[in-house]
């Protein structure tokens, strides 16, 4: 064995680890179908392991996605010594590694918190405007940014550097050590082996509530009624496209008024100026037969046409981003490691089917090719914690407001596995709010949980999972963490509504 890779550990500690690892393995399940009640995560007891301390911070954020990056930048700006742990080599999570560049609208005016405004201004300076300039009755509210991945990852690095955030790339979370109702350290695997990260406050931005589950916070997964997770996607981009030609095919040949209704003004203006228009096409009731004909000819499968959606990309005039393929939820689960791995290969084959079909059947795609494939599976939902407040569908449907609200949104309950008409959309001007209590737990005094794994039901999560809402949650968590440290208040005892209004990123209007 390479002596340099040995973990410094006593024989007594090693035997404890071996024993607990075996117990954890027996606790794990091999089910392929997710259940709403999540089992205890397999974990190793690192409490007495003699591991080197890699960082000692005020705030440790695990996960550099939309929520985690916002939390880290904000905490550092408020004076906290902050470490951001990311398992990849770019920040942004699905927005960068997953090629999810369109930031869905909140459908709630006034929802952009200061962090989002700052991010948009920085993207403007990069020459990659996040604003679509759309003024319609169907696509409105905050968070309508189009964050091109290559620009976004650079801007995130810039924001962290300016704020003084330490970033630990290529680091995977493998354990958490708790004592007296607090997380005292988390354990990460890096190129150096296992190391310990110590901090006063921890923020879980993993998306899968991994830090929370390792620390034994109650969690759920999947639908309460079916047990299934939302379907996963494996996005890809295609280059060499005549975007204007594609637009004309959908709007004129297929008479697709969905495409025209959302983007007609900016698209038509662009065509007049001989610029590639920004627009979206998708499979829906008015053009479904076009894709079904591909199935009949054997070019596509029923799985391939489960969900088809594509966007042109600002700054990439001959490229379109595919929000597909979507892997069938009956076959794959985002909370099963083996199933998710199989979904990747399945999705890659689906992408080849779709790209070939586009090239052979859509004018403008004749010379197109796959130019990029996501390096992260598009997970919409996996685990969710049970926090101090548990958001439900009624919070959305009744447009509830909270004194301790950290943000607002009216994004619909967007469940890809069921018909959306099960949940009535809010009317324009209505919105609901995310309470601070949904970001903290009863079990651990120094843990905040942000993003898609915050406390809520399957249906509620289907609304609050979008990027701008996750960013605003992360921003609030960063403020709360820094405030709690400077004022000696545990974050799960902190009352957001009692912070001065000029300190908060969002103040509820009641």
Secondary structure, 3 states (H helix, E strand, C coil): CCHHHCCCCCHHHHHHHHHHHHHHHHHCCCCCCCCCECCCCCCCCCCCCCCCEEEEEEEEEECCCHHHHHHHHHHHHCCCCEEEECCCCCCCHHHCCCCCCECCCCCCCCCCCHHHHHHHHHHHHCCCCCCCCCCCCCCCCCCCCECCHHHHHHHHHHHHHHHCCEEECCCEEEEEEEECCEEEEEEEEECCEEEEEEEEEEEECCCCCHHHHHCCCCEEECCCCCCCCCCCECCEEEECCCHHHHHHHHHHHCCCHHHHHHHHHHHHHHHHCCCCCCCEEECCCCCHHHHHHHHHCCCCCCCCCCCCEEEEECCEEEEEEECCCECCCCCCCCCCHHHHHHHHHHHHHHHHHHHHHHHHHCCCCCCCEEEEECCCCECCCCEEECCCCCECHHHHHCCCCCCCEEEEECCCCCCCCCCHHHCCCCCCCCCEEEEHHHHECCCCCCEEECHHHCCECHHHHHHHCCHHHHHHHHHHHHHHHHHHHHHCCCCCCCCHHHCCCCCCCCCCCC
